[in-house]
Amino acid sequence: MDFEHSAKTRDYMARLTEFMAQHVYPNEKIYHEQVAVPGQRWNLPPIMRELKAQAKAAGLWNLSMPNTEYGQGLNNVEYAPLAEIMGRVIWAVEVFNCSPPDAGNMELLYHYGNEQQKEQWLKPLANGEIRSCYAMTEPKVASSDATNVETLIQRDGDHYVINGHKWFITGAMYDQCKIMILMGKSDPNNPNRHVQQSQILIPMDTPGIKIIRPLSTFGYDDAPIGHAEIILENVRVPAANLLLGEGRGFEIAQGRLGPGRIHHCMRLIGCAQRALEIACQRAEQRVAFGKKLSEQGSVREDIANSATEIEQARLLTLRAADKMDREGNKVARDLIAMAKIAVPNMAVRVIDRAMQVHGAGGFTTDYFLAEAYSYARWMRVGDGPDQVHLMSLGKDLIKRHAKT
């Protein structure tokens, strides 16, 4: 096994690290100040527009797209350390046009969209001209079981009419969001629950879309991107907006979520690594009971445990990425599930320890820790809760090993 990144990957890592140091870290405060301007909370911050232009010019654009037509042609193993670097600042991933849900939606359109859909929506997404959202989760059903969705997609002549209630629709609050990919039921009475669903493209300016409110996690509304609660009332779109065909929604969802899950893991490792580093800095700077925190045994133990857990998670994520590259996402689902279980839990623990070292300051917006904790804890539910991955992984393992 080769534990060294390729020369190509190391070059991207060096360039991205340099870009973060020169352009992103120095602008963290400015970004949050611009987002907080009254009346501008859901608008593209001016600094983000500047940073995107700089990233494009630096050849650090669409790093997550695994094809050369729209991206840099990096595979999962090559992209993993880059996502980790971007993940050190929660919002930085947007600078490089790699942020969820856009990255997943671009891949979805690339693999499942027709030429007209690619021309109309994939190209502007890949160019960073617009953003998108993905509507699956619903408040009235357990959406961890995607076959539960109740939103209806009904054929009416040359159109489909959509009625339903969605929430935690990431990106829908953003003024840059122009297109929604929605999963609903086009054949709710089909005895096969896995072919009841379809996915459809809905422009955000379509009549009948009502954004009820922005939702928050641990008090963070994640502006300007946000997580919206949405009602769809008789939303009418052309039949040509359907993706792949009726009854293919579950198939599309499975294809989209695998890479998305591993991308979240990659970024969370970056969050955790940065938390560890600033915990070490804080421990060396603060004195309690006559000696530095860095000399306290319990603090040293927390730092050592954090470093160990981060490295374990990093290696597991790279192992999953490697299997995805070599054998495909479906074959790699066991390692994807393991990473999705392990990495958010690791990040929660590591960030929590870093917050403890920072004392009361760790809970404030003076540091990135509280926001990072919210993200890590949310990801124990996002893209499938722990329990679903544990259940699925356990089932597969029993089936595999019981035969022997």
WOVEN-V628761 format. One record per helix or strand of 2 or more residues. SS is the DSSP state (2 for helix, 1 for strand). FROM is the first residue (numbers start at 1). TO is the last residue. If there is no record, write none. Layout:
ss->{SS | SS}
from->{FROM | FROM}
to->{TO | TO}
//
This chain:
ss->{2 | 2 | 2 | 2 | 2 | 2 | 1 | 2 | 1 | 1 | 1 | 2 | 1 | 1 | 1 | 2 | 2 | 1 | 1 | 2 | 2 | 2 | 2 | 2 | 2}
from->{7 | 46 | 76 | 92 | 102 | 115 | 131 | 146 | 152 | 159 | 177 | 193 | 197 | 209 | 227 | 239 | 249 | 287 | 291 | 293 | 297 | 333 | 359 | 369 | 386}
to->{35 | 57 | 86 | 95 | 112 | 126 | 135 | 148 | 156 | 170 | 185 | 195 | 203 | 215 | 238 | 241 | 285 | 288 | 292 | 295 | 327 | 357 | 363 | 378 | 402}
//
